[in-house]
Amino acid sequence: MSAAVSTSPRAAGSQEAGESPYSQFVPKEKRHRFEEICRFWLVVTDIIAIVGGLVGAFFIRFSSLWDFVPFAAGFAPNQEIAMHRYGQSIILGGVMMLGLLLFLGAYNGETLLRFRRSFPIVVKALLVWLIAYPGIALVLEFDERLSRVFVVMSFVSLMVTILLGRFIVQRLLSSLGYTAAFRQRLLFVDWTENAAHLAAAVAKDAWHPYDVIGCAPPPTNTFSLMPPSHVPTLGSYSEVGVLSELGVVDIVILADGKRSEQDVLALARQCEKSMVQFMVVPTGFQILLSGLELTTVSSIPLLGVTKLPLDHPVNATMKRIVDIFGALVGCAISLPIVAVFCALVYLESPGPVFYRQVRVGRRGRSFEIIKIRSMKLDAEKESGARWASKVDDRRLKVGTFMRKWNIDELPQFWNVLRGELSLVGPRPERPELIKQFRETVPFYNARHNIVPGMTGWAAVNGFRGDTDLNERIRCDIYYIENWSPILDFQIMLMTFFRWEGAH
């Protein structure tokens, strides 16, 4: 080989004299057995957790102990119900829960021993179960009518038992070395910024499903960037096929997608012969990568951004339902608060207490945002449109307090009801400022792919008002690519506890 074969710092063991340079790598067949063992024990754990959660919820719900709990008389059952009469409901609930976990990918290789990946899957499965379980039980008309309190208690107990069981088993199996045993091993052909970014992410995450074992130079034998010393060069370009055939590599990634078609096809054929997965970094795309999809038009393959999470009708409908419900609750709760601060604004600065401002929403459509006025009348008459800053002589005294606690934003619940805003999303900007930003800030208009929000990922991370625009856009794009109901819920919680950048 043109360079001595070394090992990744994460690989266990060292090479003995006379030993094959690849003997330290666990063979694929053995790793597949490890994966099946982990999957088996995780399924067993989930079954025990599901049965325990449902049976536990049954005994809590139908226990006579409710009679002795203060203020809980309404929860006490009218009569004690024998366990066997609820057997059908418990079996249905258990089968549905296990099926949802399987359907949503809780037993896929990438999530088996990664609690952070399995956590949102379990939560999503439980939310679907909470809606579907009572409906199906009602249609089947079991002997004993399903108690709504039992369903809610089961939801809570299953959340605890499944997550706790998975956490314990995943940690136990990981401590026995199973995590490292079936990581998929990546080999980069060429070394670029994208390769360095992935290698850094893998090095920081002990639970990462991939392991960067090294790199190989491209056909020109010259790297685009010099790989760091801790990433070994595993031979020359011509030896990539040998590495694949030896079972050392699971995935070969061509880091520079600008290589000639001939080079790409040659490398793809080598991987295909060895039954190794081949991937190419699409250098023509720098944002919204999660929405990249390969389609064919008249037998011509086309790669483009076609499907982002909120492009799916189910996701968009779910988000809109949450927006309507949240806006109705928000309007009801905030009405007295808005009335008080409107009066305070009028006392300090007589005149209109509400302030309307044109903002740009989804797909560039303009709408009027409603706020409680926090500045003097005609504040922008001389200065023109500009962001508020920490020290701003245009602001009212009560306006400083409102801006700190986002009280001036409360009337925007009306914009949410109208569909112009969402509870969560990139903050909408003014058209005159957008004209400046879209020319100077890369990918600025990508944030207009979705409905803007009252709060967002950038806002809760401190990037709002007069802050770093590039960081704001990075946060907005992250949100667009990684949207989920759980991320929205997380942002809503963070909104109440983080106020950085609220000028």
C-alpha positions as CSV (number, residue, x, y, z in Angstrom):
1,M,0.0,0.0,0.0
2,S,1.1,3.6,-0.6
3,A,0.5,4.4,3.1
4,A,0.7,2.2,6.2
5,V,-2.8,1.1,7.3
6,S,-3.6,2.5,10.7
7,T,-6.7,2.4,12.8
8,S,-9.2,4.9,14.0
9,P,-8.6,6.1,17.5
10,R,-12.1,4.8,18.4
11,A,-11.3,1.2,17.3
12,A,-10.4,-1.1,20.2
13,G,-7.2,-3.1,20.4
14,S,-3.9,-2.7,18.6
15,Q,-2.2,-4.6,15.8
16,E,0.2,-7.4,16.9
17,A,3.2,-8.5,15.0
18,G,2.4,-10.7,12.0
19,E,-1.3,-10.0,12.4
20,S,-3.5,-8.9,9.5
21,P,-4.0,-5.1,9.5
22,Y,-7.7,-5.7,9.4
23,S,-8.0,-8.4,12.1
24,Q,-9.1,-5.8,14.7
25,F,-12.3,-5.1,12.7
26,V,-15.3,-7.3,13.7
27,P,-16.4,-9.2,10.6
28,K,-19.8,-8.2,9.1
29,E,-21.4,-11.6,9.9
30,K,-20.5,-11.3,13.5
31,R,-21.7,-7.7,13.7
32,H,-25.0,-8.7,12.2
33,R,-25.3,-11.4,15.0
34,F,-24.6,-8.7,17.6
35,E,-27.3,-6.5,16.1
36,E,-29.8,-9.3,16.2
37,I,-28.9,-10.0,19.9
38,C,-29.5,-6.3,20.7
39,R,-32.8,-6.2,18.8
40,F,-34.0,-9.4,20.5
41,W,-33.3,-8.0,24.0
42,L,-34.8,-4.7,23.2
43,V,-38.0,-6.3,22.0
44,V,-38.2,-8.5,25.1
45,T,-37.6,-5.3,27.3
46,D,-40.3,-3.4,25.4
47,I,-42.8,-6.3,25.8
48,I,-42.1,-6.5,29.6
49,A,-42.4,-2.7,29.8
50,I,-45.6,-2.6,27.9
51,V,-47.3,-5.4,29.9
52,G,-46.0,-3.9,33.1
53,G,-47.2,-0.4,32.2
54,L,-50.7,-1.5,31.2
55,V,-51.2,-3.9,34.1
56,G,-49.9,-1.3,36.5
57,A,-52.2,1.3,35.0
58,F,-55.1,-1.1,35.5
59,F,-54.4,-1.7,39.2
60,I,-53.9,2.0,39.8
61,R,-57.1,2.9,38.0
62,F,-59.4,0.3,39.5
63,S,-57.9,0.2,43.0
64,S,-60.1,0.8,46.0
65,L,-57.3,3.0,47.4
66,W,-58.7,6.0,45.6
67,D,-61.3,6.2,48.3
68,F,-58.6,7.2,50.8
69,V,-56.9,9.8,48.5
70,P,-58.0,13.4,49.4
71,F,-59.7,15.3,46.6
72,A,-59.7,12.2,44.4
73,A,-63.3,11.0,44.8
74,G,-64.1,11.7,41.2
75,F,-61.4,9.2,40.1
76,A,-62.6,6.4,42.3
77,P,-64.2,3.6,40.2
78,N,-67.8,2.8,40.7
79,Q,-67.0,-0.9,41.2
80,E,-63.9,-3.0,41.3
81,I,-63.3,-4.8,37.9
82,A,-61.7,-8.2,37.7
83,M,-58.5,-8.3,35.7
84,H,-59.7,-10.9,33.2
85,R,-62.6,-8.6,32.2
86,Y,-60.0,-6.1,30.9
87,G,-57.8,-8.7,29.3
88,Q,-59.0,-8.0,25.8
89,S,-58.3,-4.3,26.2
90,I,-54.9,-4.8,27.6
91,I,-53.9,-7.3,24.9
92,L,-55.1,-4.9,22.2
93,G,-53.2,-2.0,23.8
94,G,-50.0,-4.0,24.1
95,V,-50.1,-5.3,20.5
96,M,-50.8,-1.8,19.1
97,M,-48.0,-0.3,21.1
98,L,-45.5,-2.9,20.0
99,G,-46.7,-2.6,16.4
100,L,-46.3,1.2,16.4
101,L,-42.7,0.9,17.8
102,L,-41.9,-1.5,15.0
103,F,-43.6,0.6,12.3
104,L,-41.9,3.8,13.4
105,G,-38.4,2.3,13.3
106,A,-37.7,1.7,17.0
107,Y,-35.8,-1.5,16.2
108,N,-33.7,-0.2,13.2
109,G,-30.0,-0.5,13.5
110,E,-29.4,3.2,13.9
111,T,-31.7,3.5,16.9
112,L,-31.1,0.2,18.7
113,L,-28.6,1.5,21.2
114,R,-29.1,5.2,20.8
115,F,-31.5,6.5,23.4
116,R,-31.5,10.0,21.9
117,R,-32.8,8.6,18.6
118,S,-35.2,6.2,20.1
119,F,-36.7,8.7,22.6
120,P,-38.7,10.8,19.9
121,I,-39.8,7.5,18.2
122,V,-41.2,6.2,21.5
123,V,-43.0,9.5,22.2
124,K,-44.4,9.7,18.7
125,A,-45.7,6.0,19.0
126,L,-47.3,6.8,22.3
127,L,-49.1,9.9,21.0
128,V,-50.5,7.9,18.0
129,W,-51.4,5.1,20.5
130,L,-53.2,7.6,22.7
131,I,-55.5,8.6,19.8
132,A,-55.9,5.3,18.0
133,Y,-56.3,2.9,21.0
134,P,-59.6,4.2,22.4
135,G,-61.1,4.5,18.9
136,I,-60.2,0.9,17.9
137,A,-61.4,-0.4,21.3
138,L,-64.7,1.3,20.8
139,V,-65.2,-0.2,17.3
140,L,-64.4,-3.7,18.6
141,E,-67.0,-3.4,21.4
142,F,-65.2,-5.4,24.2
143,D,-67.2,-6.8,27.1
144,E,-65.9,-4.1,29.4
145,R,-66.1,-0.5,28.2
146,L,-62.6,1.1,28.1
147,S,-62.1,3.8,30.7
148,R,-60.7,7.1,29.5
149,V,-58.9,7.6,32.8
150,F,-57.3,4.1,32.3
151,V,-56.1,5.2,28.8
152,V,-54.5,8.4,30.1
153,M,-52.9,6.5,33.1
154,S,-51.6,3.8,30.6
155,F,-50.1,6.6,28.4
156,V,-48.2,8.0,31.4
157,S,-47.1,4.6,32.8
158,L,-46.0,3.3,29.3
159,M,-44.0,6.5,28.8
160,V,-42.1,5.7,32.1
161,T,-41.7,2.0,31.7
162,I,-40.7,1.9,28.0
163,L,-38.2,4.8,28.2
164,L,-36.8,3.5,31.5
165,G,-36.5,0.0,30.3
166,R,-34.8,1.1,27.0
167,F,-32.4,3.4,28.9
168,I,-31.3,0.6,31.2
169,V,-30.9,-2.1,28.5
170,Q,-29.2,0.2,26.0
171,R,-26.7,1.3,28.6
172,L,-26.1,-2.3,29.7
173,L,-25.6,-3.6,26.2
174,S,-23.3,-0.6,25.4
175,S,-21.2,-1.3,28.4
176,L,-20.7,-4.9,27.1
177,G,-19.2,-3.5,23.9
178,Y,-22.1,-4.0,21.5
179,T,-22.3,-0.3,20.5
180,A,-18.8,-0.3,18.9
181,A,-19.4,-3.8,17.5
182,F,-22.0,-2.9,15.0
183,R,-21.2,0.7,14.0
184,Q,-21.2,1.0,10.3
185,R,-17.7,1.8,9.1
186,L,-17.2,4.7,6.7
187,L,-14.4,5.2,4.3
188,F,-14.1,8.6,2.6
189,V,-12.7,8.9,-0.9
190,D,-11.0,12.3,-0.9
191,W,-11.2,14.6,2.1
192,T,-13.3,17.8,2.2
193,E,-15.0,20.1,4.7
194,N,-18.1,17.8,4.6
195,A,-15.9,14.8,5.5
196,A,-14.3,16.7,8.3
197,H,-17.7,17.8,9.7
198,L,-19.0,14.3,9.8
199,A,-15.8,12.9,11.3
200,A,-16.0,15.6,14.0
201,A,-19.6,14.8,14.8
202,V,-18.8,11.0,15.1
203,A,-15.8,11.7,17.3
204,K,-18.0,13.8,19.7
205,D,-20.9,11.2,19.9
206,A,-20.1,7.9,21.7
207,W,-23.5,6.6,20.5
208,H,-23.1,7.5,16.9
209,P,-24.1,4.7,14.5
210,Y,-21.2,5.3,12.2
211,D,-17.4,5.1,12.6
212,V,-15.0,6.9,10.3
213,I,-12.2,4.4,9.9
214,G,-10.1,6.4,7.4
215,C,-9.9,7.9,3.9
216,A,-8.4,7.2,0.5
217,P,-7.1,9.7,-2.0
218,P,-9.2,10.3,-5.2
219,P,-8.0,9.1,-8.7
220,T,-5.6,12.1,-8.9
221,N,-3.9,10.9,-5.7
222,T,-4.2,14.4,-4.3
223,F,-6.7,15.2,-1.5
224,S,-8.8,18.3,-1.8
225,L,-7.9,19.1,1.8
226,M,-5.2,17.3,3.8
227,P,-6.8,14.9,6.2
228,P,-5.9,15.3,9.9
229,S,-3.4,13.1,11.5
230,H,-6.0,11.1,13.5
231,V,-7.8,10.0,10.3
232,P,-5.6,7.3,8.7
233,T,-5.1,7.0,4.9
234,L,-6.1,3.4,4.1
235,G,-4.1,2.9,1.0
236,S,-4.5,4.3,-2.5
237,Y,-7.6,4.9,-4.6
238,S,-7.1,1.6,-6.5
239,E,-7.2,-0.3,-3.2
240,V,-10.7,0.8,-2.2
241,G,-12.1,-2.2,-3.9
242,V,-9.8,-4.5,-1.9
243,L,-10.9,-2.9,1.4
244,S,-14.5,-3.4,0.4
245,E,-14.0,-7.1,-0.5
246,L,-12.2,-7.8,2.8
247,G,-15.3,-6.6,4.7
248,V,-13.4,-3.8,6.3
249,V,-15.8,-1.1,5.0
250,D,-19.6,-0.8,5.1
251,I,-20.1,2.5,3.3
252,V,-17.8,4.2,0.8
253,I,-18.5,8.0,0.6
254,L,-17.2,10.0,-2.3
255,A,-16.6,13.3,-0.5
256,D,-16.2,15.5,-3.6
257,G,-19.2,15.2,-5.9
258,K,-17.5,17.3,-8.5
259,R,-15.5,14.3,-9.7
260,S,-15.9,13.2,-13.3
261,E,-18.8,10.9,-14.2
262,Q,-16.3,8.2,-15.2
263,D,-14.6,8.3,-11.7
264,V,-18.0,8.2,-9.9
265,L,-19.3,5.2,-12.0
266,A,-16.0,3.3,-11.6
267,L,-16.1,3.7,-7.8
268,A,-19.8,2.7,-7.7
269,R,-19.1,-0.5,-9.7
270,Q,-16.3,-1.4,-7.3
271,C,-18.7,-1.0,-4.3
272,E,-21.5,-2.9,-6.1
273,K,-19.2,-5.9,-6.7
274,S,-18.3,-6.1,-3.0
275,M,-21.9,-5.4,-1.9
276,V,-20.8,-2.2,-0.1
277,Q,-23.1,0.8,0.1
278,F,-21.9,3.8,-2.1
279,M,-22.8,7.4,-1.4
280,V,-21.9,10.7,-3.0
281,V,-21.9,14.1,-1.2
282,P,-24.1,16.3,-3.4
283,T,-21.8,19.4,-3.6
284,G,-24.4,21.3,-5.7
285,F,-26.7,21.5,-2.7
286,Q,-25.7,23.3,0.5
287,I,-29.1,23.8,2.3
288,L,-32.4,21.9,2.8
289,L,-30.5,18.7,2.3
290,S,-33.1,16.6,4.2
291,G,-35.5,17.4,1.4
292,L,-33.3,16.1,-1.4
293,E,-35.1,13.5,-3.4
294,L,-34.2,11.6,-6.6
295,T,-37.0,11.5,-9.1
296,T,-37.3,10.5,-12.7
297,V,-38.9,12.5,-15.6
298,S,-39.1,10.6,-18.9
299,S,-36.4,8.2,-17.6
300,I,-34.0,11.1,-16.7
301,P,-32.9,11.1,-13.1
302,L,-33.3,14.5,-11.4
303,L,-32.0,15.4,-7.9
304,G,-33.7,18.3,-6.1
305,V,-35.3,19.6,-2.9
306,T,-38.8,18.2,-3.1
307,K,-40.0,17.0,0.3
308,L,-39.3,18.7,3.6
309,P,-41.0,17.6,6.8
310,L,-43.8,20.3,6.6
311,D,-44.4,19.5,2.9
312,H,-46.2,16.3,4.1
313,P,-49.9,17.0,4.4
314,V,-50.2,15.0,7.7
315,N,-47.4,17.1,9.3
316,A,-48.8,20.4,8.0
317,T,-52.3,19.5,9.2
318,M,-51.1,18.5,12.6
319,K,-49.1,21.7,13.0
320,R,-52.1,23.8,11.9
321,I,-54.4,22.0,14.4
322,V,-51.9,22.8,17.2
323,D,-51.7,26.4,16.0
324,I,-55.5,26.9,16.1
325,F,-55.9,25.3,19.5
326,G,-52.8,27.2,20.9
327,A,-54.0,30.5,19.5
328,L,-57.5,30.2,21.0
329,V,-56.0,29.4,24.4
330,G,-53.4,32.2,24.0
331,C,-56.1,34.7,23.0
332,A,-58.2,33.8,26.1
333,I,-55.3,34.0,28.5
334,S,-53.6,37.1,27.1
335,L,-56.7,39.3,26.7
336,P,-56.5,40.8,30.2
337,I,-52.8,41.2,30.0
338,V,-53.0,43.0,26.6
339,A,-55.7,45.3,28.1
340,V,-53.6,46.3,31.0
341,F,-50.5,47.1,28.9
342,C,-52.5,48.9,26.3
343,A,-53.7,51.2,29.1
344,L,-50.1,51.7,30.3
345,V,-48.9,52.5,26.8
346,Y,-51.7,55.1,26.3
347,L,-50.9,56.7,29.7
348,E,-47.2,57.1,28.7
349,S,-47.7,58.0,25.1
350,P,-51.3,58.9,24.1
351,G,-52.3,57.7,20.6
352,P,-52.9,54.3,19.0
353,V,-51.9,51.4,21.3
354,F,-51.7,48.8,18.6
355,Y,-49.0,48.8,15.9
356,R,-49.4,47.2,12.5
357,Q,-46.4,46.4,10.4
358,V,-46.0,44.7,7.1
359,R,-44.0,41.4,7.2
360,V,-43.2,38.8,4.6
361,G,-44.5,35.3,5.2
362,R,-44.5,31.9,3.4
363,R,-43.6,32.0,-0.3
364,G,-43.0,35.8,-0.1
365,R,-46.6,36.8,0.7
366,S,-47.0,40.0,2.7
367,F,-49.3,40.4,5.7
368,E,-49.8,42.8,8.6
369,I,-48.4,41.8,12.0
370,I,-50.1,43.2,15.1
371,K,-48.1,44.3,18.2
372,I,-48.7,46.5,21.2
373,R,-46.8,49.7,20.5
374,S,-43.6,49.7,22.4
375,M,-42.1,52.9,20.9
376,K,-42.9,56.5,20.5
377,L,-45.3,57.6,17.8
378,D,-43.6,58.0,14.4
379,A,-40.5,56.3,15.8
380,E,-39.2,55.5,12.3
381,K,-40.1,58.8,10.6
382,E,-36.5,60.1,10.6
383,S,-34.4,56.9,11.0
384,G,-36.3,54.7,8.6
385,A,-36.7,50.9,9.0
386,R,-34.1,49.4,11.4
387,W,-33.9,46.8,14.1
388,A,-34.4,47.7,17.7
389,S,-31.2,47.6,19.8
390,K,-30.4,47.2,23.5
391,V,-30.1,51.0,23.9
392,D,-32.9,52.6,21.9
393,D,-34.1,56.1,22.7
394,R,-37.3,55.5,20.6
395,R,-38.6,53.0,23.1
396,L,-41.2,53.7,25.8
397,K,-40.4,52.9,29.4
398,V,-43.2,50.3,29.5
399,G,-42.0,49.2,26.1
400,T,-38.7,48.1,27.5
401,F,-40.5,45.8,29.9
402,M,-42.8,44.5,27.2
403,R,-40.0,43.7,24.9
404,K,-38.0,41.9,27.6
405,W,-41.0,39.5,28.3
406,N,-42.4,39.4,24.7
407,I,-45.7,40.9,25.9
408,D,-45.9,43.2,22.9
409,E,-46.1,40.0,20.7
410,L,-49.3,38.7,22.4
411,P,-51.7,40.2,19.8
412,Q,-50.1,38.0,17.2
413,F,-52.2,35.1,18.4
414,W,-54.8,36.7,16.0
415,N,-52.3,36.3,13.1
416,V,-51.9,32.7,14.1
417,L,-55.7,32.2,13.9
418,R,-55.7,33.8,10.5
419,G,-53.0,31.4,9.3
420,E,-50.5,34.1,8.6
421,L,-48.3,33.0,11.5
422,S,-47.6,29.7,13.3
423,L,-46.9,29.4,17.0
424,V,-43.4,28.2,16.0
425,G,-41.3,29.1,12.9
426,P,-38.7,31.5,11.6
427,R,-39.5,35.1,12.7
428,P,-41.0,37.1,9.8
429,E,-39.1,40.1,8.6
430,R,-40.0,43.4,7.0
431,P,-39.9,43.6,3.2
432,E,-37.5,46.6,3.1
433,L,-35.0,44.7,5.2
434,I,-35.4,41.5,3.2
435,K,-34.4,43.4,0.0
436,Q,-31.0,44.1,1.7
437,F,-30.5,40.7,3.3
438,R,-31.3,38.5,0.3
439,E,-28.5,40.2,-1.7
440,T,-25.9,39.9,1.1
441,V,-26.8,36.9,3.2
442,P,-26.5,33.4,1.5
443,F,-29.7,31.4,1.4
444,Y,-31.7,34.1,3.2
445,N,-35.0,33.4,1.3
446,A,-34.9,29.6,2.2
447,R,-36.6,30.6,5.5
448,H,-39.7,31.5,3.5
449,N,-40.4,27.9,2.6
450,I,-42.7,27.6,5.7
451,V,-45.1,29.7,7.6
452,P,-43.2,32.1,10.0
453,G,-43.8,31.9,13.7
454,M,-44.3,33.9,16.9
455,T,-41.2,32.2,18.3
456,G,-38.6,30.0,16.7
457,W,-35.4,28.1,17.0
458,A,-33.3,31.2,16.3
459,A,-35.2,33.3,18.8
460,V,-34.8,30.8,21.7
461,N,-31.1,30.5,21.0
462,G,-30.7,34.3,21.3
463,F,-30.6,35.3,17.6
464,R,-33.3,37.9,17.2
465,G,-33.3,41.6,16.6
466,D,-29.8,43.1,16.0
467,T,-27.8,39.8,16.1
468,D,-25.7,37.7,13.7
469,L,-27.8,37.2,10.6
470,N,-25.8,34.1,9.4
471,E,-26.5,32.4,12.7
472,R,-30.1,33.2,12.5
473,I,-30.4,31.8,9.0
474,R,-28.5,28.7,10.1
475,C,-31.0,28.2,13.0
476,D,-34.0,28.7,10.7
477,I,-32.7,26.2,8.1
478,Y,-32.1,23.7,10.9
479,Y,-35.7,24.1,12.0
480,I,-37.1,23.7,8.5
481,E,-35.0,20.5,7.9
482,N,-35.6,18.9,11.3
483,W,-39.2,19.9,12.1
484,S,-41.1,17.6,14.4
485,P,-43.9,18.1,16.9
486,I,-41.4,17.4,19.7
487,L,-39.1,20.2,18.4
488,D,-42.0,22.6,18.4
489,F,-42.9,21.7,21.9
490,Q,-39.2,22.1,23.0
491,I,-39.1,25.6,21.4
492,M,-42.4,26.6,23.2
493,L,-40.9,25.6,26.5
494,M,-37.6,27.4,25.8
495,T,-39.6,30.5,24.9
496,F,-40.7,30.9,28.5
497,F,-37.3,30.5,30.0
498,R,-34.9,32.2,27.5
499,W,-35.1,35.8,26.7
500,E,-31.6,36.6,25.2
501,G,-31.7,39.0,22.3
502,A,-35.2,40.3,23.1
503,H,-34.5,44.0,22.4
